[in-house]
Amino acid sequence: MDFLGIIYSILAFVVAIGILVTVHEFGHFWVARRLGVKVLRFSVGFGKPLWLRKSGADQTEYVIAAIPFGGYVKMLDEREGEVEEHELSRAFNRKSVWRRIAIVVAGPAFNFLFAILAYYLIFLVGVSGVKPVIGEINIPSPAHTAGVQQGDLIISVNGIATSSWERARFAMLEESVSAERIVLQVQSRDLQIRDRIIDIRELALLKEEQIDLMRDLGISTWRPDVPPVISEVLPDGAAEQAGLLAEDKVLSLDNVIIVNANQWVNLIRANPGKEMALRVLRDGEEVELALTPRSRTEAGESYGYIGVRNRIEIPESVRREMMVTERYGPLQGIAEAADKTWRMTWLTLRVLGKLVTGDASVRNLSGPITIAHYAGVSARIGLEPFFGFLAIISISLGVLNLLPVPMLDGGHLLYYLIEVFKGSPVSEQTEIIGQKIGIMLLFGLMSIAIYNDLLRLVE
């Protein structure tokens, strides 16, 4: 990633975290105020205030602080300082346990509500996608063994309707977490509808870092038959070094006749570090070049990369036939957004459960570096992908904060639930011990996530 790309990712990350932290803390703030608790400070970020303003009858401090990784709402509380007698009724610790539970739960709840709102706006505007038509099938692969064929249109995945590749991928990911097989209902080229049962028991799903479930299944998405014409040669790449130019049409690579852009890309990816004879058509004449793809590594897998962009020209007739738009009305959009949020939440919980039981590798954890990268990528593509990214991270924050870990909202919730059954608050000593345990757990979790991020950078 170039310097400008890094800066863009950092800015997108700060904006994303700022929005989601504000939403989370506003949940605590709004419910606390409605339940009669005096709020002393609403802070986005930690550390030294960069901006501070006092407002309202209570002169609540609204702060943007220097360290953007989090935030807090400081409420009037006898455990944190002396409270004047006339304000005792507004202290957090004086409220009933059920009101304290409501205030604690409000933060994660607002994260889920934000995700619903983000998906709702996306569904109102409309999501453009491609029909889930299967492209090339790897041989051997689980999909090939199941009889899946190139050109099959996926109608449903384990009974979940799939109108686009986005829905099909997500459904396959959902089912692969806990199911032993994936049942694809497909319409073949002969228009017959068949069930293709893919056995996934032998796949090491989530046992190591997974970046491409489709690859593990042996399925590729349909791609248009695009001619192998170069639209742009990136600077300082293997293509520029070899002498490739924009508008060159690739004829052959290593004596293999190239018929479309997909074949050209696959051959490049399959031959990192290998010098190959390249023949191109330039201004009506054939030109011979020597091309050596450079090696890139991602998640332990090396592939060839030369630094070009291929011209993508899809005929309008193909575009009309293959493109779909997922759009819903105001009422149906709410139902679809709520369903998407619930499914993503449940998927997150199941993956976390597998991490706890050891059925999933900690290599699947991501930290701020990876999140910043995807924030930048989604922001570059457009508002719709960025809103989708915000929804996913908001759901993750909501789930994470509800875990019964001291220092998190879920830890406080656990204390209050114990208080409900016990009839009195947990002891101060118990809270102190829990706090130390919570700090150790969070530090360990963050260390693993950052370590994974750094490995992804150097691999």
N, C-alpha and C positions, 0 to 999 in steps of 0.2 A: 504494500500500500504506500502511495506517495505521501509527501508531507501534507499537501492540501487535503488529501483523503483522511489522514489522521486527524487533522484539525476539524474537518467536517464531522467525523464520527464523534469526537469529543463534544462538540457543540450540540449535536443531535442527542447524545447521551444525557448531557446536562439538562436540556429542555425536557426530555422524556422523564427523567427522574424528578425534575422539579414539578412537572404536572402531576405525576402519580403520588409523590409525597404530599403535595398540597391537597389532593383529593382525599388521601388517607387521613391526614391530620384534621382536615375540615370536618370529616365524619365525627371524630372525637369532639371537636370544638362545637359543632352545631348541636349535637345531642346533649352535651354537657350544659350548654346555655339553655336549651329547652327544658332541662330537668333542674334548673335552678342552681347550677354550680358556677361560681365566679371563676372566669378564666383570666389568668394573669399575663400569659404570653402565648402567642401562636408563632412558632418558628419553623421556617423551611430551611433546613441545614443546621449544622452545629458550629460551635466555635464563635469567633469574633463576628458581631453583626456588621454586615456591609450596608444595610439599610434598616432603619427602625422608625416606626411611627406609632404614636399612641392615639387611640380613638375610642369613642363610646363613653357611656356614663361610668364604666369601671376603669377607664383609661387602660384598656388592654393593649399590650405591646405586640405589634405585628412586625416580625423580623425576617429578613433574608440574611442568612449567615454564610460564612466563608466556605465551610465544608459541606458540599451538596448531598452527601450520602445519608439522607434521612431527615428527620425533623421531630418536633415534639410539641405538645400542648401542655403548658404548665398551669395547673389549677390550684386554687386555694386549698390547702391541706395542712392540718395540724401537725402531721408527721414531718413536714418540711419547714416549719417555722411557726412562730406565734401568730395566732389569729385573734383579732379583736372580737369581743363578746357579741357585738351586734351583727357580726358576719358569720358566726358559727354555723348558722343554718345553711349557709352557702358553701361550706367547706365540703370537698369531695368525700372525705372520710366520714362525714356525718350523714351522708345519704344512705338509703337502704341498699342492701346488697344487690337487689334486682336493678336499681338505678345505676349502680356502679357497673354491673354486668352490661347493661345497655350501652353505657358510654364506652366501655372497652371494645365491645363487639362492633360498634359503629364504624371504627376505622376500616377494618377488613371489609365490612358490608358495603361501604362506599366504594372500595376498590372493585368489588363485583358489580355494583351498580354502574360504575364508570365503564366497565367492560361491556355491559349490556348496551349502554348508550353508544359506545364506539361501534359495536357491531350493528346496532340499529341504524346509525347514520350511513354505514357502509351499505347495508341492505336497501335503504331508501334510495340512495344514489344509483346503486346497481354495481354488481361485481362482474367484470368481464372475465371469461374463461374459455377453455377449450373442451369440447366433448371428450369424455374419457375413452378414447380409442387407443388401443394398445399398439405400440410400435414394435420394434424388434424384440425377440425373445432370446435370452442367453441360453446356450446349450453347453453343458447341462445346467439345470436350475430347477428349483421347486415348481416354478410356473410351467416350465416345459414338461416336467413329469406329470403335472396335473392336466395337460392337454390344452393349455392356453395358447391361442394362436394370434399371430400378427393380424391386425385389422378387427379383432373382437371389440365390441362396444360394451363397456361395463355398465350394467343396469343397476346392480346393487352389490353391496359388500356385507355378507352376513345379515341380509335383510334390510340394510340401510340404503335407501335410494341415493344414487349418485348421478347428478346432472352434469357435473364438471369434473375435471381432473383434481381440482382443489378439494372437492368433497370426497372423491375416491381415495386420494392419498390420506386424508385425515381419518376416514373410516378404516382404512387398512392399518394405520398406525394405532388407532383405538383398539382394534380387535387383536392386533399382534401382541399387545401388552399382557393379555390374560388368556387368550384362546389358543388352542392347539392346532387349529386349522382356519383358513380363510376361505369362505365360499363365495366365489365370484359368479354372479348370474350375468351371463354375457349374451349378446346377440352377435352371432357369427356373420361372416360375409354372405352366407346363404340365407340370412334373415331368420334362422332357427335360434330359439332361445335355449341355452344350456347352462347347467351348473358346472363350474370348474372348481374342484376342491383342492386347495393348496395346503399341503402338510408343512407346518412351520416348526415342528417339534425339534428338528435337528439344527435349526438356526440359533445362533448364540445372541439372540436379540437382547439388547441392553447389557449383555455381559461385558462388552467392550464398547468403546465410543461408537455410536451409530450416527452416520450422517446421511445415509441413503438406504432407506428400507426397500425402495423399489429395486435398487441394485441387488440387494440380498435375495429378493424374491425372483430376480431374473427378468423383471419387466421394465420396459422403457416406454415413455410416452410417445404418442404419435407426433411426428414432425413433418412439415411440408417438404416436398421434394424440391429443395432450393439448389440452383446451380452453384458450383464452387467458385464464386467470384469474390476477390478481395475488395473490401470497401475502404479499409484503412489499415496502415501499417504503423504500429505503435513504436515510439522511439526506443532505442537501446535494447531491442529484442532480437531473438534469433532470426526472425523474418527479415528485419532490416539488415542484419549482418549478412544474410544470404543473398540480399539484393532483390527481394520481393517488392513490388510496387502496387499501389492502389490501381484497381481495374484489371489486374492480372487474373486470368481464368486458369484454374488448376486443371491440368490434363492428366497427369500421372504422378505417383509418388512411389519410389522404389519399385518401378515397373508395374505397379498396380494402377489400372485405369480408374480414374476418379469420376464417378457419375453424379454425385451430389455433395452438398456441403456436410451432411451428416457423416458420410464415409470419410471425407477429408479430415474432419475433426477427430473422429475415432482413431484413425491411423496415427495422427499426431500424438494423441494422448497415450497410445499404446507403445510408443517408441521414444521414451525419454533418453537423451544422450546419444542416440544413434544417428550417424550421418547417413542421409538418404538422398538419392537422386530425385530432383524435382523438375518436372517439365510443365511450363505454363505457356499460355497463349497471350502475347502482348502486341498490340497494334497489328494484329493479323499475322504475326510471325511467332514460331515456337522458339522458346528460350530455355536452355538447360541451366539449372542452378543446383548447388549443394546445400542442403538444409539439415541442421542438427538441432532438434527440439531440446530446449533446456528442461531440466528436471525440477518439478515442484512436488512437495509432499504435503498431504493433508490427511490427518487422522491415520498416519502410518502408511498411507498408500501414495506411491510415486506415480506421476503422470507427466506426459510431455506438454510443453507450452511454448509457443513461438511468438506471441504478441501481435495478433492480427484481429481485425473484425471482419466478419463475412457479410456480404450483402444479403439482406433478407427481403425478398420480393415475393409475396404470397399473392397469387391470382385472386381477384375479387370473388370469383365463383367459389373457390376453396374456402376463402374467409367466411363467406355467408353460410356455407355448409357446416363448417367445423366450429365456429365461434358461438358461444352461448353467453347470455347475460342473466345473472341471478339477481332479480329485483322483486321487492315485496312492497305492498301497500302499508299505510301507517299502522294498522292493527296487526296484520300478519307479521310485519317486520318486528314488532315487539316480541311476539312468540318465538320467531326464528332466532332473534338475538339472545333471548333468555335461554333457549335450547342450546345454542352454540356455547354460551358462557358456562352452562352446567356441564356439558360434555367435556369442555376443556378443563374445568375444575376437577371433574371426576378422573380424567386421564392423569392430571398432575398428582392427585392423591394416590393413584395406583402406582405410578412410577416412584413416588416417595416411599410407599410401602415396600416396594421391591428393593429400594436402596437400604432400608432398615433391615430387611430380612437377608440381605446379601445376594438376592436374585438379580440385582442390577449393579453394574460397576460404578464406582464414584467418578470414573472418567466422564460420565454423562453430566456431571455438575459443571455449570458455567459461572464465571465470575464477571466482574465489571468490564474487563477487557473485551470478552466475547460479546457481552450485551451492547457495549459501545459500538463494536463493529457492525452488528446487525441493526442498531439504531441508525447508523450512517447509511448503510445499504438501503434500508426501507425508506429513509427520508429522501434519498436520491431518486428512487423510483417514482415516488409521488405520495400524495396525502392518503390515499386508500391503503397502501401497504404500511405506511407509518401508523395510521390509526389501528390497523390490525396488530402491528407490533406492540403498540401501547396497550391494547386489550389483553394480549397474552401476558405481558409483564405485569399488568395490573392484577390479573388473576393469580399469577405466581406470588405477588406480594401479599394478596389476601390470604392465600393458602398458607404461606410461610408464617405470617403473623398469627395465625390461629393454632399453630403447633403448640403443644403444652410444654413450651420451653421458657423457663424464667428469663426475664428481660424482654420477652415478646408479649404481645397482647394475649396470646393463648396461655402464657404462664400466669398472668394476672387473672385470667378467666378461670384457670384451674384453682387458684387460691379462693376465688369467690364461690365456686361450686362446692369446694370443701367446706367453706363457711356456711353455705346453705344447709348441708347435711350435719355439720358439727354443731351449728348454733352459735358459733363465735369465730372471730377472725383467727387465721393462723398466726402463730407467734412471730415476733420480730426476728428471733433467732432463725426460725425456719426460712423466713424471707431472705435473710442475709446469706444463708447457706445456698438457697436456691439461686440467688443472684450470682454467686461465684460459679456455680455449676453452669448457669446459663451463659456467662461470659466465656467460660472454657469451651462450651459446645459451639457457640457462635464463632469464636476465634478459630477453632479447628475446622469448622465448615467453610469459613471464608478462606482459610489458608489452602484447603484442598481445591476450592474453586479457582483461586488465583493461580495456583500451581498448574492446574489444567489449562488455564488461559495461556500461561507462558509456554507450556509444552506445545500448544497449537501454533504458537508464533514461530518456534524454532524447528518444528518437524517439517 
